[in-house]
Amino acid sequence: EKEKEKEKEKEKEKEKEKEKEEEEEKVKEVEDDGQ
């Protein structure tokens, strides 16, 4: 059971990381458009 919980936590962390990267990509694109 605990192993499954750990797996879920890892998945959540990965999702957060991906979202953060996507946000940074968007910001970069906006900055490029602004120049």
N, C-alpha and C positions, 0 to 999 in steps of 0.2 A: 504493500500500500504506500509506504513512505517513498519508495522509488518513483511511483507514478506521480506523487505530489511534486517531487523534485523535477521530473520531466516537464510537468505543466509549468512550473516556475521558469525553467529554462526556455520553454516555448514563448512564454510571455516576455521574457527579457529580449529574445530575438525579435519579436514583433516590435517592441519599443525601439530597439536599435534601428530596425528597418524604417520605421516611421520617422525617426529623427533624421536618418540619411535622406529620406525623400523630402523632408521639410528643407534641409540644407540645399538640396538640389534645386528646389523651387526658388529659394532665396537667391541662389547664384544666378538662375535664369533671369529673375526680375532685375538683379543688379546689372546683368549684361544688357538687358533691354534699356535700362536707364542711361547707359553710356552712349 
